[in-house]
Amino acid sequence: MANFQYIALDSRGEQTTGVVQANSETEAVASLRGQGLYPTQVVEEGKGSLAGAGKKKGAKGKKKAKAKPGGKIKPKVLMIFTRQLATLIDSGLPLLRGLTVLGKQEPNPVLASTINNLADSVQGGSTFSESLAQHPKIFNKLFVNMVKAGELGGVLEVVLTRLAEYQEKAHKLKGKIVSAMVYPVIVMFIAVAILTFLMLFIVPRFREMFADMGGQELPLISRVVFGFSDWMLARPLFLPNSLWLLIIAVLIWLVTAAWSRTPKGRRFVDNLKLKIPIFGDIQRKSAIARFTRTLGTLVTSGVPILQALNITRDTAGNTIVSDAIDKVHEAVKEGESIVTPLQSTGIFPNLVVSMVDVGEETGQLPEMLLKIADVYDDEVDGAVTALTSILEPVMIVILALVVGAIVFALFLPLIKVIQQMQGGGV
């Protein structure tokens, strides 16, 4: 038997921690329930740590900062709340009691205030989904409609568990994409910073040194580097050109960011994301994984297909993919199969279309959609890993070439001067 650490709530809603011996996590949970406890976290010793285990039982001395409900929270915070609420309801705790308990122990002031507001709304006679819909900045259409389907089917704890799993996988996928995009940006920023420092502070000193020698003809690469340094230090309009470059770059970025928020600009940027070499393939695969996982999760939870397609379209995150989903929605609305419009969009590969076709024919479309999502999650993971392993040496080589070229341009004339002095001495 193994030891399992746990955080649980007693009949009064107070938090308690401890260790229980069991053969499995399921057996540990059952043992705790038999003791009249409602476990929120159960972790085998040596295989993880308990979040919030350092909190004292029934601590009441600290006052939480008050915040108005309706603000934004991080996806990870919402994911933890969803998982905890699902665990409490699955343990047999009523919804209202679960919300009250989580509202007391939630460290995030915005979410704590929102949970308390949800509890008041439920106590006032509103359904949980209606209460969630009052906070659209925190709970999107996907969350609200899945909870509504869970309420209608009497399987709220199952739906909340699926929501938590969906959020975890979506958060993990987003992290992989961000890591792939951030790495080259950081390396390029470092390269530009080093280049600017050399051009503004190091190169001018070498230029002055060679100017004092007089009569020395510089190599072409040295003349180019010294010329670019002189241009960056020149002040044609009260400021050096280096600052004007920075100002222009910031202005271009601000204008581009503002334009990308317009309908035409957003469409152009989203289309570019899907077509750009290497990164476009990752974006396309992540979009397919997001579409299939969202649609599969909704349909599995009991949301009607047309409503599920509408929600998936609104949460696609890419206007090109949203347009493709809209075409699928219109075709299904007319009584057609989902396969034909899916294939005609040109966004989804033949593998996806074939698997969806098999899912429709066998009556297992939701399960097939989730399998597609798992496949493309793995493909994105592999593509990001491969891209990172390739980018790392490439970016290091580029950085070394830039710095090496400048150093070569600075020391090549110096080497020639030393050689001439040695020749003259002989």
C-alpha positions as a Markdown table, in Angstrom:
| # | Residue | x | y | z |
|---|---|---|---|---|
| 1 | Met | 0.0 | 0.0 | 0.0 |
| 2 | Ala | 1.1 | 3.5 | -0.7 |
| 3 | Asn | 0.8 | 6.7 | 1.2 |
| 4 | Phe | -1.5 | 9.5 | -0.3 |
| 5 | Gln | -1.4 | 13.1 | 0.8 |
| 6 | Tyr | -4.7 | 14.8 | 0.7 |
| 7 | Ile | -6.5 | 18.1 | 1.2 |
| 8 | Ala | -10.2 | 17.7 | 2.1 |
| 9 | Leu | -13.1 | 19.5 | 3.6 |
| 10 | Asp | -15.0 | 18.3 | 6.6 |
| 11 | Ser | -18.8 | 18.6 | 7.2 |
| 12 | Arg | -18.4 | 22.2 | 8.4 |
| 13 | Gly | -16.5 | 23.2 | 5.2 |
| 14 | Glu | -13.1 | 23.6 | 7.0 |
| 15 | Gln | -10.0 | 22.5 | 5.2 |
| 16 | Thr | -7.9 | 19.7 | 6.6 |
| 17 | Thr | -4.8 | 17.9 | 5.4 |
| 18 | Gly | -3.2 | 14.5 | 6.1 |
| 19 | Val | -2.0 | 11.2 | 4.8 |
| 20 | Val | -4.0 | 8.0 | 4.1 |
| 21 | Gln | -2.8 | 4.6 | 3.1 |
| 22 | Ala | -4.4 | 3.0 | 0.0 |
| 23 | Asn | -3.6 | 0.8 | -3.0 |
| 24 | Ser | -4.7 | 3.5 | -5.5 |
| 25 | Glu | -5.9 | 7.1 | -5.7 |
| 26 | Thr | -9.5 | 5.9 | -6.2 |
| 27 | Glu | -9.3 | 3.8 | -3.1 |
| 28 | Ala | -7.9 | 6.7 | -1.1 |
| 29 | Val | -10.7 | 9.0 | -2.2 |
| 30 | Ala | -13.3 | 6.3 | -1.2 |
| 31 | Ser | -11.6 | 5.9 | 2.2 |
| 32 | Leu | -11.7 | 9.7 | 2.8 |
| 33 | Arg | -15.4 | 9.8 | 1.8 |
| 34 | Gly | -16.1 | 7.0 | 4.3 |
| 35 | Gln | -14.6 | 9.2 | 7.0 |
| 36 | Gly | -17.1 | 12.0 | 6.1 |
| 37 | Leu | -14.4 | 14.1 | 4.3 |
| 38 | Tyr | -14.7 | 15.7 | 0.8 |
| 39 | Pro | -11.3 | 15.5 | -0.8 |
| 40 | Thr | -10.3 | 18.3 | -3.2 |
| 41 | Gln | -6.7 | 17.0 | -3.9 |
| 42 | Val | -5.2 | 13.6 | -3.5 |
| 43 | Val | -1.5 | 13.0 | -4.5 |
| 44 | Glu | 0.6 | 9.9 | -3.9 |
| 45 | Glu | 3.8 | 10.7 | -1.9 |
| 46 | Gly | 6.8 | 11.2 | -4.1 |
| 47 | Lys | 4.8 | 11.9 | -7.2 |
| 48 | Gly | 3.7 | 15.5 | -6.8 |
| 49 | Ser | 2.9 | 18.2 | -4.2 |
| 50 | Leu | -0.4 | 19.6 | -2.9 |
| 51 | Ala | -1.3 | 23.1 | -4.0 |
| 52 | Gly | -2.1 | 25.2 | -1.0 |
| 53 | Ala | -1.0 | 22.5 | 1.5 |
| 54 | Gly | 0.8 | 25.1 | 3.6 |
| 55 | Lys | -2.5 | 26.8 | 4.6 |
| 56 | Lys | -3.6 | 26.3 | 8.1 |
| 57 | Lys | -6.8 | 24.5 | 8.9 |
| 58 | Gly | -9.6 | 27.0 | 9.4 |
| 59 | Ala | -7.4 | 30.0 | 9.3 |
| 60 | Lys | -9.5 | 33.1 | 9.7 |
| 61 | Gly | -7.0 | 35.8 | 10.7 |
| 62 | Lys | -6.2 | 37.0 | 7.1 |
| 63 | Lys | -8.6 | 39.3 | 5.2 |
| 64 | Lys | -8.7 | 38.9 | 1.5 |
| 65 | Ala | -8.6 | 42.0 | -0.7 |
| 66 | Lys | -12.0 | 42.8 | -2.0 |
| 67 | Ala | -12.6 | 43.0 | -5.7 |
| 68 | Lys | -15.6 | 43.5 | -7.9 |
| 69 | Pro | -16.8 | 40.4 | -9.8 |
| 70 | Gly | -16.6 | 40.4 | -13.6 |
| 71 | Gly | -12.9 | 41.1 | -14.0 |
| 72 | Lys | -10.5 | 38.9 | -16.0 |
| 73 | Ile | -8.5 | 36.0 | -14.5 |
| 74 | Lys | -5.8 | 33.8 | -15.9 |
| 75 | Pro | -6.8 | 30.6 | -17.6 |
| 76 | Lys | -4.8 | 28.5 | -15.1 |
| 77 | Val | -6.8 | 30.0 | -12.2 |
| 78 | Leu | -10.1 | 29.2 | -13.9 |
| 79 | Met | -8.9 | 25.7 | -14.7 |
| 80 | Ile | -8.0 | 25.0 | -11.0 |
| 81 | Phe | -11.4 | 26.3 | -9.9 |
| 82 | Thr | -13.2 | 24.1 | -12.4 |
| 83 | Arg | -11.3 | 21.0 | -11.3 |
| 84 | Gln | -11.9 | 21.7 | -7.6 |
| 85 | Leu | -15.7 | 22.3 | -8.1 |
| 86 | Ala | -16.0 | 19.1 | -10.2 |
| 87 | Thr | -14.2 | 17.2 | -7.4 |
| 88 | Leu | -16.4 | 18.6 | -4.7 |
| 89 | Ile | -19.7 | 17.9 | -6.5 |
| 90 | Asp | -18.5 | 14.4 | -7.5 |
| 91 | Ser | -17.7 | 13.8 | -3.8 |
| 92 | Gly | -21.4 | 14.4 | -3.0 |
| 93 | Leu | -21.2 | 18.1 | -1.8 |
| 94 | Pro | -24.2 | 20.2 | -3.1 |
| 95 | Leu | -23.4 | 22.9 | -5.7 |
| 96 | Leu | -24.2 | 25.8 | -3.4 |
| 97 | Arg | -22.1 | 24.4 | -0.6 |
| 98 | Gly | -19.2 | 23.8 | -2.9 |
| 99 | Leu | -19.3 | 27.4 | -4.2 |
| 100 | Thr | -19.5 | 28.7 | -0.7 |
| 101 | Val | -16.4 | 26.6 | 0.4 |
| 102 | Leu | -14.4 | 27.6 | -2.7 |
| 103 | Gly | -15.3 | 31.2 | -2.3 |
| 104 | Lys | -13.9 | 31.2 | 1.2 |
| 105 | Gln | -10.6 | 29.6 | 0.3 |
| 106 | Glu | -9.9 | 31.2 | -3.1 |
| 107 | Pro | -6.8 | 33.4 | -3.0 |
| 108 | Asn | -7.6 | 35.3 | -6.2 |
| 109 | Pro | -9.7 | 38.3 | -5.1 |
| 110 | Val | -11.5 | 38.7 | -8.5 |
| 111 | Leu | -12.4 | 35.0 | -8.7 |
| 112 | Ala | -13.3 | 34.8 | -5.0 |
| 113 | Ser | -15.7 | 37.7 | -5.4 |
| 114 | Thr | -17.2 | 36.1 | -8.6 |
| 115 | Ile | -17.7 | 32.8 | -6.8 |
| 116 | Asn | -19.5 | 34.5 | -4.0 |
| 117 | Asn | -21.6 | 36.3 | -6.5 |
| 118 | Leu | -22.4 | 32.9 | -8.2 |
| 119 | Ala | -23.4 | 31.4 | -4.8 |
| 120 | Asp | -25.8 | 34.3 | -4.1 |
| 121 | Ser | -27.3 | 34.0 | -7.6 |
| 122 | Val | -27.8 | 30.2 | -7.2 |
| 123 | Gln | -29.3 | 30.7 | -3.7 |
| 124 | Gly | -31.7 | 33.3 | -5.2 |
| 125 | Gly | -33.1 | 30.6 | -7.5 |
| 126 | Ser | -31.1 | 31.0 | -10.7 |
| 127 | Thr | -29.5 | 28.0 | -12.4 |
| 128 | Phe | -25.8 | 27.6 | -12.4 |
| 129 | Ser | -25.5 | 28.3 | -16.1 |
| 130 | Glu | -27.6 | 31.4 | -15.8 |
| 131 | Ser | -25.4 | 32.6 | -13.0 |
| 132 | Leu | -22.2 | 31.9 | -15.1 |
| 133 | Ala | -23.7 | 33.8 | -18.1 |
| 134 | Gln | -23.7 | 37.0 | -15.9 |
| 135 | His | -19.9 | 37.0 | -16.0 |
| 136 | Pro | -18.9 | 36.7 | -19.7 |
| 137 | Lys | -15.4 | 38.0 | -19.1 |
| 138 | Ile | -14.5 | 35.0 | -17.0 |
| 139 | Phe | -16.9 | 32.3 | -18.3 |
| 140 | Asn | -17.1 | 32.1 | -22.1 |
| 141 | Lys | -19.9 | 30.6 | -24.2 |
| 142 | Leu | -18.2 | 27.2 | -24.2 |
| 143 | Phe | -18.2 | 27.1 | -20.4 |
| 144 | Val | -21.8 | 28.3 | -20.0 |
| 145 | Asn | -23.3 | 26.0 | -22.6 |
| 146 | Met | -21.5 | 22.9 | -21.4 |
| 147 | Val | -22.7 | 23.6 | -17.8 |
| 148 | Lys | -26.2 | 24.1 | -19.2 |
| 149 | Ala | -26.0 | 20.7 | -21.0 |
| 150 | Gly | -24.7 | 19.1 | -17.8 |
| 151 | Glu | -27.6 | 20.6 | -15.8 |
| 152 | Leu | -30.2 | 19.3 | -18.2 |
| 153 | Gly | -28.6 | 15.9 | -18.3 |
| 154 | Gly | -28.0 | 15.7 | -14.6 |
| 155 | Val | -24.3 | 15.1 | -15.0 |
| 156 | Leu | -22.9 | 18.5 | -13.9 |
| 157 | Glu | -19.8 | 16.9 | -12.2 |
| 158 | Val | -18.9 | 14.9 | -15.4 |
| 159 | Val | -19.2 | 18.1 | -17.6 |
| 160 | Leu | -17.1 | 20.1 | -15.2 |
| 161 | Thr | -14.4 | 17.4 | -15.2 |
| 162 | Arg | -14.4 | 17.5 | -19.0 |
| 163 | Leu | -14.2 | 21.2 | -18.9 |
| 164 | Ala | -11.2 | 21.1 | -16.6 |
| 165 | Glu | -9.5 | 18.5 | -18.9 |
| 166 | Tyr | -10.3 | 20.7 | -21.9 |
| 167 | Gln | -8.8 | 23.7 | -20.2 |
| 168 | Glu | -5.7 | 21.8 | -19.2 |
| 169 | Lys | -5.0 | 20.5 | -22.7 |
| 170 | Ala | -5.8 | 23.9 | -24.3 |
| 171 | His | -3.4 | 25.7 | -21.8 |
| 172 | Lys | -0.7 | 23.1 | -22.5 |
| 173 | Leu | -1.1 | 23.5 | -26.3 |
| 174 | Lys | -1.0 | 27.3 | -26.1 |
| 175 | Gly | 2.2 | 27.1 | -24.0 |
| 176 | Lys | 3.9 | 25.0 | -26.6 |
| 177 | Ile | 3.0 | 27.5 | -29.4 |
| 178 | Val | 4.2 | 30.5 | -27.4 |
| 179 | Ser | 7.5 | 28.8 | -26.5 |
| 180 | Ala | 8.1 | 28.1 | -30.2 |
| 181 | Met | 7.4 | 31.7 | -31.1 |
| 182 | Val | 9.1 | 33.4 | -28.2 |
| 183 | Tyr | 12.5 | 31.8 | -28.6 |
| 184 | Pro | 13.5 | 33.3 | -32.0 |
| 185 | Val | 12.1 | 36.7 | -30.9 |
| 186 | Ile | 14.3 | 36.8 | -27.8 |
| 187 | Val | 17.4 | 35.7 | -29.7 |
| 188 | Met | 16.8 | 38.4 | -32.4 |
| 189 | Phe | 16.3 | 41.0 | -29.7 |
| 190 | Ile | 19.6 | 40.1 | -28.1 |
| 191 | Ala | 21.3 | 40.2 | -31.5 |
| 192 | Val | 19.9 | 43.7 | -32.3 |
| 193 | Ala | 20.9 | 44.9 | -28.8 |
| 194 | Ile | 24.5 | 43.7 | -29.2 |
| 195 | Leu | 24.7 | 45.1 | -32.7 |
| 196 | Thr | 23.5 | 48.5 | -31.5 |
| 197 | Phe | 25.9 | 48.6 | -28.6 |
| 198 | Leu | 28.8 | 47.7 | -30.8 |
| 199 | Met | 27.9 | 50.4 | -33.4 |
| 200 | Leu | 27.3 | 53.2 | -30.9 |
| 201 | Phe | 30.1 | 52.6 | -28.4 |
| 202 | Ile | 32.8 | 50.2 | -29.7 |
| 203 | Val | 33.1 | 50.9 | -33.5 |
| 204 | Pro | 33.5 | 54.7 | -33.1 |
| 205 | Arg | 36.6 | 54.2 | -30.9 |
| 206 | Phe | 38.2 | 52.0 | -33.5 |
| 207 | Arg | 37.3 | 54.5 | -36.2 |
| 208 | Glu | 39.0 | 57.3 | -34.3 |
| 209 | Met | 42.1 | 55.1 | -33.7 |
| 210 | Phe | 42.5 | 54.3 | -37.4 |
| 211 | Ala | 41.8 | 58.0 | -38.3 |
| 212 | Asp | 44.8 | 59.0 | -36.1 |
| 213 | Met | 47.0 | 56.6 | -38.0 |
| 214 | Gly | 46.3 | 58.4 | -41.2 |
| 215 | Gly | 46.9 | 57.1 | -44.8 |
| 216 | Gln | 45.7 | 53.6 | -43.9 |
| 217 | Glu | 43.3 | 52.2 | -46.6 |
| 218 | Leu | 40.6 | 50.3 | -44.9 |
| 219 | Pro | 39.1 | 47.0 | -46.2 |
| 220 | Leu | 35.6 | 47.1 | -47.7 |
| 221 | Ile | 34.0 | 45.4 | -44.8 |
| 222 | Ser | 35.6 | 47.9 | -42.4 |
| 223 | Arg | 34.4 | 50.8 | -44.5 |
| 224 | Val | 30.9 | 49.4 | -44.5 |
| 225 | Val | 30.8 | 48.9 | -40.7 |
| 226 | Phe | 32.3 | 52.3 | -40.0 |
| 227 | Gly | 29.9 | 54.0 | -42.4 |
| 228 | Phe | 26.9 | 52.4 | -40.8 |
| 229 | Ser | 28.2 | 53.4 | -37.4 |
| 230 | Asp | 28.6 | 57.0 | -38.5 |
| 231 | Trp | 25.1 | 57.0 | -40.0 |
| 232 | Met | 23.6 | 55.7 | -36.7 |
| 233 | Leu | 25.4 | 58.5 | -34.7 |
| 234 | Ala | 24.5 | 61.2 | -37.2 |
| 235 | Arg | 21.9 | 63.8 | -36.0 |
| 236 | Pro | 20.0 | 65.1 | -39.1 |
| 237 | Leu | 16.8 | 66.0 | -37.1 |
| 238 | Phe | 17.9 | 66.8 | -33.5 |
| 239 | Leu | 18.1 | 63.1 | -32.7 |
| 240 | Pro | 20.6 | 60.4 | -33.8 |
| 241 | Asn | 19.5 | 58.1 | -36.6 |
| 242 | Ser | 19.6 | 55.2 | -34.1 |
| 243 | Leu | 16.8 | 56.7 | -32.1 |
| 244 | Trp | 14.8 | 57.6 | -35.2 |
| 245 | Leu | 15.1 | 53.9 | -36.2 |
| 246 | Leu | 13.7 | 52.9 | -32.8 |
| 247 | Ile | 10.9 | 55.5 | -33.0 |
| 248 | Ile | 9.9 | 54.4 | -36.5 |
| 249 | Ala | 10.0 | 50.7 | -35.5 |
| 250 | Val | 7.7 | 51.4 | -32.5 |
| 251 | Leu | 5.3 | 53.5 | -34.7 |
| 252 | Ile | 5.1 | 50.7 | -37.3 |
| 253 | Trp | 4.4 | 48.2 | -34.5 |
| 254 | Leu | 1.6 | 50.4 | -33.0 |
| 255 | Val | 0.0 | 51.0 | -36.4 |
| 256 | Thr | 0.2 | 47.3 | -37.4 |
| 257 | Ala | -1.3 | 46.3 | -34.0 |
| 258 | Ala | -4.2 | 48.8 | -34.4 |
| 259 | Trp | -4.8 | 47.7 | -38.0 |
| 260 | Ser | -4.8 | 44.0 | -37.0 |
| 261 | Arg | -7.7 | 44.7 | -34.7 |
| 262 | Thr | -9.8 | 45.8 | -37.7 |
| 263 | Pro | -11.9 | 43.2 | -39.5 |
| 264 | Lys | -9.7 | 43.4 | -42.7 |
| 265 | Gly | -6.5 | 43.5 | -40.7 |
| 266 | Arg | -7.4 | 40.6 | -38.5 |
| 267 | Arg | -8.3 | 38.5 | -41.6 |
| 268 | Phe | -5.0 | 39.3 | -43.3 |
| 269 | Val | -2.9 | 38.5 | -40.1 |
| 270 | Asp | -4.8 | 35.3 | -39.5 |
| 271 | Asn | -4.4 | 34.2 | -43.1 |
| 272 | Leu | -0.7 | 35.0 | -42.9 |
| 273 | Lys | -0.4 | 33.0 | -39.7 |
| 274 | Leu | -1.6 | 29.9 | -41.5 |
| 275 | Lys | 0.6 | 30.4 | -44.6 |
| 276 | Ile | 3.9 | 31.5 | -43.2 |
| 277 | Pro | 6.6 | 28.8 | -43.7 |
| 278 | Ile | 7.2 | 26.4 | -40.8 |
| 279 | Phe | 5.2 | 28.4 | -38.2 |
| 280 | Gly | 2.1 | 28.3 | -40.4 |
| 281 | Asp | 2.0 | 24.5 | -40.3 |
| 282 | Ile | 2.1 | 24.6 | -36.5 |
| 283 | Gln | -0.6 | 27.3 | -36.4 |
| 284 | Arg | -2.8 | 25.2 | -38.7 |
| 285 | Lys | -2.3 | 22.0 | -36.6 |
| 286 | Ser | -3.1 | 23.9 | -33.4 |
| 287 | Ala | -6.2 | 25.4 | -34.9 |
| 288 | Ile | -7.4 | 21.9 | -36.0 |
| 289 | Ala | -6.7 | 20.5 | -32.5 |
| 290 | Arg | -8.6 | 23.3 | -30.9 |
| 291 | Phe | -11.6 | 23.0 | -33.3 |
| 292 | Thr | -11.9 | 19.2 | -32.9 |
| 293 | Arg | -11.4 | 19.2 | -29.1 |
| 294 | Thr | -13.9 | 22.0 | -28.6 |
| 295 | Leu | -16.5 | 20.5 | -30.9 |
| 296 | Gly | -16.0 | 17.0 | -29.5 |
| 297 | Thr | -16.2 | 18.2 | -25.9 |
| 298 | Leu | -19.4 | 20.1 | -26.5 |
| 299 | Val | -21.1 | 17.3 | -28.4 |
| 300 | Thr | -20.0 | 14.7 | -25.8 |
| 301 | Ser | -21.5 | 16.9 | -23.1 |
| 302 | Gly | -24.9 | 16.9 | -24.8 |
| 303 | Val | -24.8 | 20.2 | -26.6 |
| 304 | Pro | -26.7 | 20.1 | -30.0 |
| 305 | Ile | -24.4 | 20.0 | -33.1 |
| 306 | Leu | -25.6 | 23.3 | -34.5 |
| 307 | Gln | -25.2 | 25.1 | -31.2 |
| 308 | Ala | -21.8 | 23.4 | -30.7 |
| 309 | Leu | -20.6 | 24.6 | -34.1 |
| 310 | Asn | -21.7 | 28.2 | -33.3 |
| 311 | Ile | -19.8 | 28.1 | -30.0 |
| 312 | Thr | -16.7 | 26.5 | -31.7 |
| 313 | Arg | -16.8 | 29.2 | -34.4 |
| 314 | Asp | -16.8 | 32.0 | -31.8 |
| 315 | Thr | -13.9 | 30.4 | -29.8 |
| 316 | Ala | -11.8 | 29.3 | -32.8 |
| 317 | Gly | -9.2 | 32.1 | -32.3 |
| 318 | Asn | -8.7 | 32.6 | -36.1 |
| 319 | Thr | -11.1 | 34.3 | -38.5 |
| 320 | Ile | -10.1 | 32.0 | -41.4 |
| 321 | Val | -10.9 | 28.9 | -39.4 |
| 322 | Ser | -14.1 | 30.7 | -38.1 |
| 323 | Asp | -15.3 | 31.2 | -41.7 |
| 324 | Ala | -14.6 | 27.6 | -42.5 |
| 325 | Ile | -16.6 | 26.5 | -39.4 |
| 326 | Asp | -19.4 | 28.9 | -40.4 |
| 327 | Lys | -19.7 | 27.1 | -43.8 |
| 328 | Val | -19.9 | 23.8 | -42.0 |
| 329 | His | -22.6 | 25.2 | -39.8 |
| 330 | Glu | -24.7 | 26.4 | -42.8 |
| 331 | Ala | -24.3 | 23.1 | -44.6 |
| 332 | Val | -25.4 | 21.0 | -41.5 |
| 333 | Lys | -28.3 | 23.4 | -41.0 |
| 334 | Glu | -29.5 | 22.5 | -44.5 |
| 335 | Gly | -29.4 | 18.8 | -43.6 |
| 336 | Glu | -26.1 | 17.9 | -45.2 |
| 337 | Ser | -23.3 | 15.8 | -43.7 |
| 338 | Ile | -20.5 | 17.5 | -41.9 |
| 339 | Val | -17.9 | 15.8 | -44.1 |
| 340 | Thr | -18.6 | 17.6 | -47.5 |
| 341 | Pro | -18.4 | 21.2 | -46.2 |
| 342 | Leu | -15.4 | 20.3 | -44.0 |
| 343 | Gln | -13.5 | 19.1 | -47.1 |
| 344 | Ser | -14.5 | 22.1 | -49.3 |
| 345 | Thr | -13.1 | 24.6 | -46.8 |
| 346 | Gly | -9.5 | 23.7 | -47.7 |
| 347 | Ile | -8.4 | 24.2 | -44.1 |
| 348 | Phe | -8.7 | 20.6 | -42.9 |
| 349 | Pro | -6.4 | 17.8 | -44.2 |
| 350 | Asn | -7.8 | 14.6 | -45.7 |
| 351 | Leu | -6.9 | 12.7 | -42.6 |
| 352 | Val | -9.3 | 14.8 | -40.5 |
| 353 | Val | -12.0 | 14.6 | -43.1 |
| 354 | Ser | -11.7 | 10.8 | -43.3 |
| 355 | Met | -11.7 | 10.3 | -39.5 |
| 356 | Val | -14.8 | 12.6 | -39.2 |
| 357 | Asp | -16.5 | 10.6 | -42.0 |
| 358 | Val | -15.8 | 7.3 | -40.1 |
| 359 | Gly | -17.1 | 8.9 | -36.9 |
| 360 | Glu | -20.4 | 9.9 | -38.6 |
| 361 | Glu | -20.9 | 6.5 | -40.2 |
| 362 | Thr | -20.3 | 4.6 | -36.9 |
| 363 | Gly | -22.2 | 7.1 | -34.7 |
| 364 | Gln | -19.1 | 7.9 | -32.7 |
| 365 | Leu | -18.4 | 11.4 | -34.0 |
| 366 | Pro | -17.6 | 13.0 | -30.6 |
| 367 | Glu | -15.1 | 10.3 | -29.7 |
| 368 | Met | -13.5 | 10.5 | -33.1 |
| 369 | Leu | -13.2 | 14.3 | -32.8 |
| 370 | Leu | -11.4 | 14.0 | -29.5 |
| 371 | Lys | -9.1 | 11.3 | -31.0 |
| 372 | Ile | -8.2 | 13.8 | -33.8 |
| 373 | Ala | -7.5 | 16.4 | -31.2 |
| 374 | Asp | -5.1 | 14.1 | -29.4 |
| 375 | Val | -3.4 | 13.2 | -32.7 |
| 376 | Tyr | -2.8 | 16.9 | -33.6 |
| 377 | Asp | -1.8 | 17.8 | -30.1 |
| 378 | Asp | 1.0 | 15.2 | -30.4 |
| 379 | Glu | 1.9 | 16.5 | -33.9 |
| 380 | Val | 2.1 | 20.1 | -32.6 |
| 381 | Asp | 4.2 | 18.9 | -29.7 |
| 382 | Gly | 6.6 | 17.1 | -32.1 |
| 383 | Ala | 6.7 | 20.0 | -34.5 |
| 384 | Val | 7.5 | 22.5 | -31.7 |
| 385 | Thr | 10.2 | 20.3 | -30.3 |
| 386 | Ala | 11.8 | 19.8 | -33.7 |
| 387 | Leu | 11.5 | 23.5 | -34.5 |
| 388 | Thr | 13.1 | 24.5 | -31.2 |
| 389 | Ser | 16.0 | 22.1 | -31.7 |
| 390 | Ile | 16.6 | 23.5 | -35.2 |
| 391 | Leu | 16.1 | 27.2 | -34.3 |
| 392 | Glu | 18.5 | 27.0 | -31.4 |
| 393 | Pro | 21.7 | 26.3 | -33.4 |
| 394 | Val | 20.5 | 28.4 | -36.4 |
| 395 | Met | 19.9 | 31.5 | -34.2 |
| 396 | Ile | 23.2 | 31.0 | -32.4 |
| 397 | Val | 25.1 | 30.8 | -35.7 |
| 398 | Ile | 23.3 | 34.0 | -37.0 |
| 399 | Leu | 24.2 | 35.8 | -33.8 |
| 400 | Ala | 27.8 | 34.6 | -34.1 |
| 401 | Leu | 28.1 | 35.7 | -37.7 |
| 402 | Val | 26.8 | 39.2 | -37.0 |
| 403 | Val | 29.1 | 39.8 | -34.0 |
| 404 | Gly | 32.0 | 38.0 | -35.8 |
| 405 | Ala | 31.6 | 40.1 | -38.9 |
| 406 | Ile | 31.8 | 43.3 | -36.8 |
| 407 | Val | 34.8 | 42.1 | -34.9 |
| 408 | Phe | 36.5 | 41.0 | -38.1 |
| 409 | Ala | 35.9 | 44.4 | -39.6 |
| 410 | Leu | 37.5 | 46.1 | -36.6 |
| 411 | Phe | 40.6 | 44.0 | -36.2 |
| 412 | Leu | 41.4 | 43.3 | -39.9 |
| 413 | Pro | 42.9 | 46.8 | -40.4 |
| 414 | Leu | 44.7 | 46.5 | -37.1 |
| 415 | Ile | 46.3 | 43.2 | -38.2 |
| 416 | Lys | 47.4 | 44.9 | -41.5 |
| 417 | Val | 49.0 | 47.8 | -39.5 |
| 418 | Ile | 50.9 | 45.3 | -37.3 |
| 419 | Gln | 52.1 | 43.4 | -40.4 |
| 420 | Gln | 53.3 | 46.6 | -42.1 |
| 421 | Met | 55.1 | 47.7 | -38.9 |
| 422 | Gln | 56.8 | 44.3 | -38.7 |
| 423 | Gly | 57.8 | 44.5 | -42.4 |
| 424 | Gly | 59.2 | 48.0 | -42.0 |
| 425 | Gly | 61.2 | 46.9 | -38.9 |
| 426 | Val | 62.9 | 44.1 | -40.9 |
